[in-house]
């Protein structure tokens, strides 16, 4: 496909109301002269979505791979206690305040939204799978807690819901029942069905290409949303690709090419360069950058029997 043809395809998709964006993060991408080799519409989407990717990650309270520093983007708020009978069904969530870009620190920060982040499946037990996937109990629980938090905190600021995997399905349900609420989902569960499309443009999904749940998604039509497929880690297996933290890291890294707050999160949390990016011998993020002078050649999955070093050398 020529650059002009590829650009026409991207433009046509952008003009539609609800789309699945093409995966153009590879070496033949028409955006190889863009910062990091990521197309402008991908960078723009990452800037918009990275706070919710961070919140979706930190909904897994107690895990050892959370973002330790979410400033200046997010602040964790006190949530309502979860009733024992709801906790026994594997339900959990967190609430965050989101602050305006570049609004400083401490009391100088300007709040722009409240985020309710649903936790995805906790593999420490089977209750999530039974009550969240095989049955719909967690959907009713999620709606109840969202509406309680909304009543508690008020609606002076917009509400945003987010989540990873099962948490993404719960966020989708909130957006269906409350069309005014924006929703962001990451590697979202395909075990959810809805034909509601009225507020599809208020739902955004980021998936890692090849992650395990996408194999099940082919059997039914997912709820309408704008869907981005990233190929941040072509080396990893399908189960590892499903994890939220690597995807959130990649989205934040991409956003940091255009957003100072995202760059601050990258530096504060030691986020490393995604494997797929070019110039793997330069691991530090270059910051907010201009167009490249040399084409970016993304790194693909190393061929069987060949080491990473050879694959990295071939990508430069």
Secondary structure, DSSP 8 states (H G I E B T S, - for coil): --HHHHHHHHHHHHHSSS-B-----STT-TTTTSGGG--HHHHHHHHHHHHHHHHHHHTSTT-SSS-S--TTTEEEE------HHHHTTT--EEEEEEE-TT--SGGG--EEEEEEEE----TTSSHHIIIIIIS-HHHHHHHHHHHHHHHHH-SSSEEEEEEETHHHHHHHHHHHHSTTSEEEEES--S-------TTGGGEEEEEETT-TTHHHHTTS---S-EEEEE-S-TTS-HHHHT-HHHHHHHHHHHHTTT-HHHHHHHHHTT----TTSS-TT--S---S----SS---------TT--HHHHHHHT-
